[in-house]
Amino acid sequence: MNDKLENEESIVLKFVQDFFASYDINRHVLHTFFPEDGTFIILGNRMSGHSAIQQAMLTMATATHLLFSIDIVSLSMPLPEKVSMYQVLCAGNVEFGGDAQTHGFTATLLVYFMRPNVLNVVSYNERCQWPKLS
């Protein structure tokens, strides 16, 4: 793996960790991780655009994610110079609301990276399963 790709992947990793921290703690700003036409899907419910994502975040039960794995795959596709796309696969446990029920979850993020430092989540899709992952 070349150094440039390795460096980009470390930037994407940090971005994804920040995304989940905002999702759990500062969800009122989560929509800022998305472009205006970004898509957020959780448990089959789909929201598109900043206002729909923000409204969903403000009405959804609180969540605490514990990530076990983050796999980053660089997508090979024709893109403008200085632009990369990454598919990020995450797995872990999530606790929704105050009832302390923990579920396993997987999430797929499509991350747009325009060098040197513009990153967006083009789409996010979270699925939960029972029981929790261990």
C-alpha positions as CSV (number, residue, x, y, z in Angstrom):
1,M,0.0,0.0,0.0
2,N,1.4,3.4,-0.9
3,D,2.0,6.1,1.7
4,K,-0.6,8.5,0.2
5,L,-3.4,5.9,0.5
6,E,-2.3,4.9,4.0
7,N,-2.3,8.6,5.1
8,E,-5.8,9.1,3.5
9,E,-7.1,6.0,5.2
10,S,-5.9,7.3,8.6
11,I,-7.7,10.6,8.0
12,V,-10.9,8.8,7.0
13,L,-10.6,6.6,10.2
14,K,-10.4,9.7,12.4
15,F,-13.3,11.2,10.5
16,V,-15.4,8.1,11.1
17,Q,-14.5,8.0,14.8
18,D,-15.5,11.7,15.0
19,F,-18.8,10.9,13.2
20,F,-19.8,8.3,15.8
21,A,-18.8,10.6,18.7
22,S,-21.1,13.3,17.2
23,Y,-23.8,10.7,16.6
24,D,-23.7,9.7,20.3
25,I,-22.9,13.0,22.0
26,N,-23.5,16.0,19.7
27,R,-26.2,14.7,17.3
28,H,-27.6,18.2,16.8
29,V,-24.5,18.8,14.5
30,L,-24.5,15.4,12.8
31,H,-26.1,16.7,9.7
32,T,-23.0,18.8,9.0
33,F,-21.1,15.6,8.2
34,F,-23.3,15.1,5.2
35,P,-23.5,17.1,1.9
36,E,-26.9,18.8,1.4
37,D,-28.2,15.8,-0.5
38,G,-26.7,13.1,1.8
39,T,-28.7,10.1,2.9
40,F,-29.0,8.7,6.4
41,I,-30.7,5.3,6.9
42,I,-31.2,3.7,10.3
43,L,-33.3,0.6,10.9
44,G,-34.9,1.0,7.5
45,N,-35.9,4.6,8.0
46,R,-34.5,6.9,5.3
47,M,-33.8,10.6,5.6
48,S,-32.2,12.7,2.8
49,G,-30.8,16.2,3.2
50,H,-29.7,18.3,6.1
51,S,-33.1,19.3,7.5
52,A,-34.5,15.7,7.4
53,I,-31.4,14.3,9.0
54,Q,-31.3,17.0,11.7
55,Q,-35.0,16.5,12.5
56,A,-34.5,12.7,12.8
57,M,-31.5,13.2,15.1
58,L,-33.4,15.5,17.4
59,T,-36.4,13.2,17.8
60,M,-34.6,9.8,17.9
61,A,-33.7,8.1,21.1
62,T,-30.2,8.6,22.4
63,A,-27.6,6.1,21.3
64,T,-24.2,4.9,22.5
65,H,-22.1,3.1,19.9
66,L,-19.1,0.8,20.8
67,L,-17.1,0.1,17.7
68,F,-15.3,-3.2,17.4
69,S,-14.1,-2.9,13.8
70,I,-13.7,-0.2,11.1
71,D,-12.7,-1.5,7.7
72,I,-11.9,1.1,5.0
73,V,-11.9,0.3,1.3
74,S,-10.7,2.7,-1.3
75,L,-13.1,2.6,-4.3
76,S,-11.7,2.5,-7.7
77,M,-13.8,4.7,-9.9
78,P,-13.3,7.7,-12.2
79,L,-13.2,10.8,-10.0
80,P,-11.9,14.3,-10.4
81,E,-8.3,15.0,-9.4
82,K,-7.8,15.3,-5.6
83,V,-11.0,13.3,-4.9
84,S,-11.3,9.9,-3.4
85,M,-14.3,7.8,-2.3
86,Y,-14.2,5.2,0.5
87,Q,-16.6,2.6,1.7
88,V,-16.3,2.2,5.4
89,L,-17.8,-0.9,7.1
90,C,-18.3,-0.7,10.9
91,A,-19.5,-3.3,13.4
92,G,-20.1,-3.1,17.1
93,N,-22.7,-2.8,19.8
94,V,-25.2,0.0,20.2
95,E,-27.4,0.9,23.1
96,F,-30.6,2.9,22.3
97,G,-32.3,5.1,24.8
98,G,-32.4,4.7,28.6
99,D,-33.7,1.2,28.6
100,A,-30.1,-0.1,28.4
101,Q,-30.9,-2.7,25.7
102,T,-27.8,-3.5,23.7
103,H,-27.9,-4.7,20.1
104,G,-25.2,-5.6,17.7
105,F,-25.0,-3.3,14.7
106,T,-23.3,-2.9,11.4
107,A,-23.0,0.3,9.4
108,T,-21.9,1.2,6.0
109,L,-20.7,4.7,5.2
110,L,-19.8,6.1,1.8
111,V,-17.2,8.8,2.5
112,Y,-16.2,11.5,0.0
113,F,-12.7,12.9,0.5
114,M,-11.5,15.9,-1.4
115,R,-7.9,16.6,-0.5
116,P,-6.5,18.1,1.6
117,N,-9.3,18.2,4.2
118,V,-12.9,18.1,2.9
119,L,-14.8,15.0,4.0
120,N,-18.5,14.2,3.8
121,V,-20.6,11.1,4.5
122,V,-22.5,10.7,1.2
123,S,-24.6,7.9,2.7
124,Y,-24.9,6.1,6.0
125,N,-26.8,2.9,6.6
126,E,-27.1,1.3,10.0
127,R,-28.6,-2.1,10.7
128,C,-29.2,-3.7,14.1
129,Q,-29.4,-7.3,15.0
130,W,-30.1,-9.2,18.2
131,P,-28.3,-10.3,20.3
132,K,-25.4,-8.0,20.8
133,L,-22.0,-8.7,19.2
134,S,-19.3,-10.0,21.5
